[in-house]
């Protein structure tokens, strides 16, 4: 399809980071997939134009030249891009001509455009969770003030329960499929505790003013509790992956300060349970070092001519000796690495591990697991998907979905169970 960006799976190229969030927010009013800017930094030009009208003396609007001059005061601005954005703002009625005449070159800014700029800036910094929390709060206020009858309250409860369930599904997708970098970027946009607190207020208000709707209110509360559990799972995965990589930057400095002042000695010491320490070294004084240097005399090695080998000497080592032992050692090392990935499970999805690993490490994992898969002795199997996933924010940009599985022998377990049964009969 001409004019569209396609990946190797046949889908449109997905946006990443802030561009993805901006596209999702504008999707309800977009005419097509290219109707939203790919670079979120272009929002700055809208803020500069709006800021130009915030500098006073705008009773009869501003000319285009005045808008450009005022918007350029804050620093370096691409004038060509600024003029292109102004043309777009005029076409979309964010900038309105002061008089409806063809030669009119003075404009005022639409208040709707200002509201839209504030909305997108808030959405990029705080996420849509704020809008949902405000909607829940407005519903509780309306019920308290008696502005909603029973029918309207029932519709609001069903609608808002659906919204909460949408948020839960989005968090589950993040936890199950996203890389650690994506999780860190998204965790600030979800707040299970605030959601549950706001829903509890709605439920309490409904119970007091519309007792007949307690069942619908209870369904909304259940949905909020599921969302809270989903956000806790997301945070647990971030902590687990951060612990496995020993990335202490995942927690805020305030968390470390709080633990240092409120944690017990045992809790503080538990952080280093898995750390290997060097043995204590004997104390050496500077005098001992100086004395050792004075008495040190390096041994000089005199070059010696290597012995001349006889052409008839057949005592050379066979290069194939020890190959079987080296192959067995390499197989055991690869099986150990596979077990570290499986963590005791019979199967594990490797997509997030590959994306979160630098390219050399991800390649080493695939090579080792592929070697195990083709090894007739090994019981490990590696399944690679045919599609290619492109993630520009991950450590490894180009990956395929992969799954590692193993068939563990159960003979030892069955023999142990038989011995126990025989012992009971005895």
C-alpha positions as CSV (number, residue, x, y, z in Angstrom):
1,X,0.0,0.0,0.0
2,X,1.5,3.3,-1.1
3,X,2.1,5.9,1.6
4,X,1.8,3.5,4.5
5,X,4.6,2.1,6.6
6,X,4.3,-1.7,7.0
7,X,6.3,-4.0,9.2
8,X,7.2,-7.6,8.3
9,X,4.0,-8.9,9.9
10,X,1.9,-6.9,7.5
11,X,0.6,-4.4,10.1
12,X,1.0,-0.6,10.1
13,X,4.1,0.5,11.9
14,X,3.3,1.1,15.5
15,X,4.2,4.3,17.3
16,X,6.3,4.2,20.3
17,X,6.5,6.2,23.6
18,X,4.8,9.6,23.7
19,X,3.9,9.5,20.0
20,X,1.8,6.3,20.6
21,X,0.0,8.0,23.5
22,X,-0.6,11.2,21.5
23,X,-2.0,9.2,18.6
24,X,-4.3,7.2,20.8
25,X,-5.7,10.3,22.4
26,X,-6.4,11.9,19.0
27,X,-7.7,8.8,17.4
28,X,-11.4,9.5,18.1
29,X,-11.3,12.7,15.9
30,X,-8.6,11.6,13.4
31,X,-9.5,11.3,9.7
32,X,-6.8,8.7,9.0
33,X,-3.7,7.2,10.6
34,X,-1.5,10.0,9.4
35,X,-3.6,12.8,10.8
36,X,-1.6,13.0,14.1
37,X,2.0,14.3,14.2
38,X,4.6,11.6,14.8
39,X,6.8,13.9,16.8
40,X,5.2,15.0,20.2
41,X,7.7,17.9,20.4
42,X,5.6,19.7,17.8
43,X,3.1,20.4,20.5
44,X,5.6,23.0,21.7
45,X,4.6,25.2,18.7
46,X,1.0,25.2,19.7
47,X,2.1,26.3,23.2
48,X,4.3,29.0,21.7
49,X,1.5,30.4,19.6
50,X,-0.9,30.3,22.6
51,X,1.8,31.9,24.7
52,X,2.1,34.7,22.1
53,X,-1.5,35.7,22.9
54,X,-0.7,35.6,26.6
55,X,1.7,38.5,26.4
56,X,-1.0,41.2,26.5
57,X,-2.3,43.9,24.0
58,X,-4.5,41.5,22.1
59,X,-7.8,43.4,22.2
60,X,-8.0,43.3,18.4
61,X,-6.0,40.2,17.8
62,X,-2.5,39.7,16.5
63,X,-1.1,39.8,13.0
64,X,0.8,36.8,11.7
65,X,4.1,38.7,12.0
66,X,3.3,39.5,15.6
67,X,2.5,35.9,16.4
68,X,5.9,34.8,14.9
69,X,7.8,37.5,16.6
70,X,6.3,36.8,20.1
71,X,6.6,33.0,19.7
72,X,10.3,33.4,18.8
73,X,11.2,35.3,22.0
74,X,11.4,32.2,24.2
75,X,14.5,30.8,22.4
76,X,15.6,29.1,19.2
77,X,12.6,28.3,17.0
78,X,12.4,26.7,13.5
79,X,10.7,29.6,11.7
80,X,9.7,27.4,8.7
81,X,8.1,24.8,11.0
82,X,6.4,27.5,13.0
83,X,4.9,29.0,9.8
84,X,3.7,25.5,8.7
85,X,2.1,25.0,12.1
86,X,0.4,28.4,12.0
87,X,-1.1,27.4,8.6
88,X,-2.4,24.2,10.1
89,X,-3.9,26.1,13.1
90,X,-5.7,28.5,10.7
91,X,-7.1,25.6,8.7
92,X,-8.4,23.9,11.8
93,X,-9.8,27.1,13.3
94,X,-7.5,27.2,16.3
95,X,-6.6,30.7,15.0
96,X,-9.7,32.7,14.0
97,X,-9.6,35.8,11.9
98,X,-10.7,38.8,13.8
99,X,-12.9,39.9,10.9
100,X,-14.2,37.5,8.3
101,X,-12.5,39.2,5.3
102,X,-10.2,37.8,2.7
103,X,-7.5,40.4,3.4
104,X,-7.8,40.0,7.2
105,X,-4.4,39.1,8.7
106,X,-5.2,39.5,12.4
107,X,-6.2,36.5,14.5
108,X,-7.4,35.6,17.9
109,X,-6.8,32.2,19.5
110,X,-9.8,29.9,19.9
111,X,-10.6,28.9,23.5
112,X,-11.3,25.4,22.3
113,X,-7.8,25.3,20.9
114,X,-6.4,26.3,24.3
115,X,-8.4,23.6,26.0
116,X,-7.2,21.0,23.5
117,X,-3.5,22.0,24.1
118,X,-4.0,21.7,27.9
119,X,-5.7,18.4,27.4
120,X,-2.9,16.8,25.3
121,X,-0.2,18.3,27.6
122,X,-1.9,16.8,30.6
123,X,-2.5,13.5,28.9
124,X,1.2,13.1,28.0
125,X,2.4,13.9,31.5
126,X,-0.3,12.2,33.6
127,X,-2.1,9.8,31.4
128,X,-5.9,9.2,31.0
129,X,-6.3,8.0,34.5
130,X,-6.8,11.5,35.7
131,X,-9.8,11.9,33.3
132,X,-11.4,8.8,34.7
133,X,-10.8,9.8,38.3
134,X,-12.4,13.2,37.6
135,X,-15.4,11.5,35.9
136,X,-15.9,9.3,39.0
137,X,-15.6,12.3,41.3
138,X,-18.1,14.3,39.2
139,X,-20.6,11.4,39.4
140,X,-20.4,11.2,43.2
141,X,-20.8,15.0,43.4
142,X,-23.9,14.9,41.1
143,X,-25.5,12.1,43.2
144,X,-24.8,14.0,46.4
145,X,-26.4,17.2,44.9
146,X,-29.4,15.2,43.6
147,X,-28.8,16.2,39.9
148,X,-29.0,12.5,38.7
149,X,-32.2,10.4,38.9
150,X,-32.0,6.6,39.4
151,X,-32.0,5.9,35.7
152,X,-29.1,8.2,35.0
153,X,-27.1,6.9,38.0
154,X,-27.6,3.3,36.7
155,X,-26.3,4.3,33.3
156,X,-23.3,6.0,34.8
157,X,-22.4,2.9,36.9
158,X,-22.5,0.6,33.9
159,X,-20.5,3.0,31.8
160,X,-17.8,3.6,34.4
161,X,-17.5,0.0,35.3
162,X,-16.7,-0.6,31.6
163,X,-14.1,2.1,31.7
164,X,-12.4,0.6,34.8
165,X,-12.4,-2.9,33.1
166,X,-10.7,-1.3,30.0
167,X,-8.0,0.1,32.3
168,X,-7.5,-3.3,33.9
169,X,-7.1,-5.0,30.5
170,X,-4.6,-2.4,29.4
171,X,-2.5,-2.9,32.6
172,X,-2.6,-6.7,32.1
173,X,-1.3,-6.3,28.6
174,X,1.6,-4.2,29.8
175,X,2.5,-6.7,32.5
176,X,2.4,-9.7,30.2
177,X,4.0,-8.3,27.0
178,X,5.9,-5.1,27.5
179,X,9.6,-4.6,28.1
180,X,11.0,-3.2,31.3
181,X,11.6,0.2,29.7
182,X,7.9,0.3,28.6
183,X,6.8,-0.7,32.1
184,X,8.8,2.1,33.7
185,X,7.4,4.7,31.3
186,X,3.8,3.6,31.9
187,X,3.7,2.9,35.7
188,X,3.2,6.6,36.5
189,X,0.0,6.6,34.4
190,X,-1.8,4.0,36.6
191,X,-2.8,4.3,40.2
192,X,-4.9,1.5,41.7
193,X,-5.1,3.0,45.1
194,X,-6.6,6.3,44.0
195,X,-9.0,4.5,41.6
196,X,-10.3,2.3,44.4
197,X,-10.6,5.2,46.8
198,X,-12.7,7.2,44.2
199,X,-14.9,4.2,43.4
200,X,-15.5,3.5,47.1
201,X,-16.8,7.1,47.4
202,X,-19.2,6.5,44.4
203,X,-20.4,3.2,45.9
204,X,-21.0,4.8,49.3
205,X,-22.9,7.7,47.8
206,X,-25.1,5.3,45.7
207,X,-25.8,3.1,48.7
208,X,-27.1,6.1,50.7
209,X,-29.1,7.9,47.9
210,X,-30.1,5.0,45.6
211,X,-30.2,1.7,47.6
212,X,-31.8,-0.1,44.7
213,X,-28.6,0.2,42.7
214,X,-26.3,-1.5,45.2
215,X,-25.8,-4.5,42.9
216,X,-24.5,-2.3,40.1
217,X,-22.4,-0.3,42.6
218,X,-20.9,-3.6,43.9
219,X,-20.0,-4.6,40.3
220,X,-18.1,-1.3,39.9
221,X,-16.3,-1.9,43.2
222,X,-15.3,-5.4,42.0
223,X,-13.9,-3.9,38.8
224,X,-11.8,-1.4,40.8
225,X,-10.4,-4.1,43.0
226,X,-9.4,-6.1,39.9
227,X,-7.6,-2.9,38.5
228,X,-5.8,-2.5,41.9
229,X,-4.6,-6.1,41.7
230,X,-3.5,-5.6,38.0
231,X,-1.4,-2.5,39.0
232,X,0.2,-4.5,41.9
233,X,1.2,-7.2,39.4
234,X,2.7,-4.6,37.2
235,X,4.8,-3.2,40.0
236,X,5.8,-6.7,41.1
237,X,7.2,-7.4,37.7
238,X,9.2,-4.2,37.6
239,X,10.6,-5.0,41.0
240,X,11.4,-8.6,40.1
241,X,13.2,-7.6,36.8
242,X,15.0,-4.8,38.6
243,X,16.2,-7.2,41.3
244,X,17.4,-9.8,38.7
245,X,19.4,-7.1,36.9
246,X,20.3,-5.3,40.1
247,X,19.0,-2.0,38.8
248,X,18.6,0.1,41.9
249,X,17.4,3.1,39.9
250,X,13.9,1.6,39.7
251,X,13.0,2.9,43.1
252,X,12.7,6.6,44.0
253,X,15.4,8.1,46.3
254,X,12.6,8.7,48.8
255,X,12.0,4.9,49.0
256,X,15.6,4.3,50.0
257,X,15.5,7.2,52.5
258,X,12.3,5.8,54.1
259,X,13.8,2.3,54.4
260,X,17.0,3.7,55.9
261,X,15.1,5.5,58.6
262,X,12.3,3.1,59.3
263,X,13.7,-0.3,58.4
264,X,15.1,-2.8,60.9
265,X,18.7,-4.0,60.8
266,X,17.5,-7.4,59.6
267,X,15.5,-5.8,56.7
268,X,18.5,-3.6,55.7
269,X,20.8,-6.6,55.8
270,X,18.5,-8.8,53.7
271,X,19.2,-6.6,50.7
272,X,22.7,-8.1,50.5
273,X,21.8,-11.7,51.2
274,X,22.7,-12.7,47.7
275,X,25.9,-10.6,47.5
276,X,29.3,-12.5,47.5
277,X,31.9,-10.7,49.6
278,X,35.7,-11.1,49.3
279,X,37.3,-12.7,52.4
280,X,38.9,-10.3,54.9
281,X,42.4,-9.4,54.1
282,X,45.2,-9.1,56.7
283,X,46.2,-5.6,57.7
284,X,49.4,-4.4,56.0
285,X,51.2,-1.3,57.1
286,X,53.0,1.1,54.8
287,X,56.3,0.0,56.4
288,X,55.6,-3.6,55.4
289,X,55.0,-2.6,51.8
290,X,58.3,-0.6,51.6
291,X,60.2,-3.5,53.2
292,X,58.8,-5.9,50.7
293,X,59.6,-3.7,47.7
294,X,63.2,-3.4,48.9
295,X,63.7,-7.1,49.2
296,X,61.9,-7.9,46.0
297,X,64.0,-9.2,43.2
298,X,62.3,-10.4,40.1
299,X,63.6,-13.6,38.6
300,X,64.9,-13.2,35.1
301,X,64.2,-15.8,32.6
302,X,67.0,-16.5,30.0
303,X,65.8,-17.3,26.6
304,X,66.3,-20.9,25.6
305,X,66.2,-22.4,22.2
306,X,63.3,-24.8,21.7
307,X,64.1,-28.4,21.2
308,X,64.3,-29.7,17.6
309,X,61.4,-32.1,17.0
310,X,62.3,-35.3,15.2
311,X,60.4,-35.9,11.9
312,X,59.8,-39.5,13.0
313,X,58.3,-38.5,16.4
314,X,54.7,-39.9,16.4
315,X,53.9,-38.9,20.1
316,X,51.8,-35.9,19.2
317,X,48.4,-35.6,20.9
318,X,45.3,-36.6,19.0
319,X,43.2,-33.3,18.4
320,X,40.0,-35.3,18.9
321,X,40.9,-36.4,22.4
322,X,38.6,-34.8,25.0
323,X,36.0,-33.6,22.4
324,X,33.2,-35.6,24.0
325,X,34.0,-34.2,27.4
326,X,34.1,-30.6,26.0
327,X,30.8,-31.2,24.2
328,X,29.2,-32.6,27.4
329,X,30.5,-29.6,29.5
330,X,29.1,-27.2,26.9
331,X,25.7,-29.0,26.9
332,X,25.5,-28.8,30.7
333,X,26.4,-25.1,30.7
334,X,23.6,-24.4,28.1
335,X,21.1,-26.5,30.1
336,X,22.0,-24.5,33.3
337,X,21.3,-21.3,31.4
338,X,18.0,-22.7,30.1
339,X,16.9,-23.6,33.7
340,X,17.7,-20.1,34.9
341,X,15.2,-18.8,32.2
342,X,12.6,-21.5,33.1
343,X,12.8,-20.9,36.9
344,X,11.3,-24.3,37.5
345,X,8.5,-24.0,35.0
346,X,8.0,-26.3,32.0
347,X,7.6,-23.5,29.6
348,X,8.4,-19.7,29.5
349,X,7.9,-16.9,27.0
350,X,11.2,-15.2,26.1
351,X,10.0,-12.2,24.2
352,X,10.4,-9.7,27.0
353,X,13.7,-11.2,28.1
354,X,15.1,-10.8,24.5
355,X,13.9,-7.2,24.1
356,X,15.3,-6.2,27.5
357,X,18.7,-7.7,26.8
358,X,21.5,-6.0,24.7
359,X,21.9,-7.4,21.2
360,X,25.0,-9.6,21.9
361,X,23.3,-11.1,25.0
362,X,20.0,-11.8,23.2
363,X,21.9,-13.4,20.3
364,X,23.9,-15.6,22.7
365,X,20.6,-16.8,24.3
366,X,19.1,-17.7,20.9
367,X,22.2,-19.5,19.8
368,X,22.6,-21.6,23.0
369,X,18.9,-22.5,23.1
370,X,18.9,-23.4,19.4
371,X,21.9,-25.7,20.0
372,X,19.9,-27.4,22.8
373,X,16.9,-27.8,20.5
374,X,18.8,-29.6,17.8
375,X,20.8,-31.8,20.3
376,X,19.3,-35.3,20.2
377,X,20.2,-35.9,23.9
378,X,18.6,-32.6,25.1
379,X,14.9,-32.4,26.2
380,X,14.7,-28.6,25.7
381,X,12.8,-27.2,22.8
382,X,12.9,-23.6,21.3
383,X,10.0,-22.3,19.3
384,X,10.5,-19.2,17.2
385,X,7.7,-17.3,15.6
386,X,7.9,-16.4,11.9
387,X,7.0,-12.8,12.5
388,X,9.5,-10.0,13.4
389,X,8.6,-7.4,16.0
390,X,10.2,-4.0,15.7
391,X,10.5,-2.1,19.0
392,X,12.6,1.1,18.8
393,X,12.6,1.7,22.6
394,X,13.9,-1.8,23.5
395,X,17.6,-2.8,23.9
396,X,17.2,-5.3,21.1
397,X,15.1,-3.6,18.4
398,X,14.4,-6.6,16.1
399,X,13.1,-9.7,17.8
400,X,10.8,-12.6,17.2
401,X,8.4,-14.1,19.7
402,X,10.1,-17.1,21.3
403,X,9.1,-19.8,23.8
404,X,11.4,-22.3,25.6
405,X,9.9,-25.5,26.9
406,X,11.3,-28.7,28.5
407,X,10.1,-32.3,29.0
408,X,11.3,-33.2,32.5
409,X,11.7,-37.0,33.3
410,X,9.3,-38.2,35.9
411,X,10.9,-41.6,36.6
412,X,12.6,-40.5,39.8
413,X,9.4,-39.0,41.2
414,X,7.4,-42.2,40.4
415,X,10.1,-44.4,42.0
416,X,10.1,-42.3,45.1
417,X,6.3,-42.5,45.3
418,X,6.4,-46.3,44.9
419,X,9.0,-46.6,47.7
420,X,6.7,-44.6,50.0
421,X,3.7,-46.8,49.3
422,X,5.8,-50.0,49.9
423,X,7.0,-48.5,53.2
424,X,3.5,-47.9,54.4
425,X,2.4,-51.5,53.6
426,X,5.4,-52.7,55.6
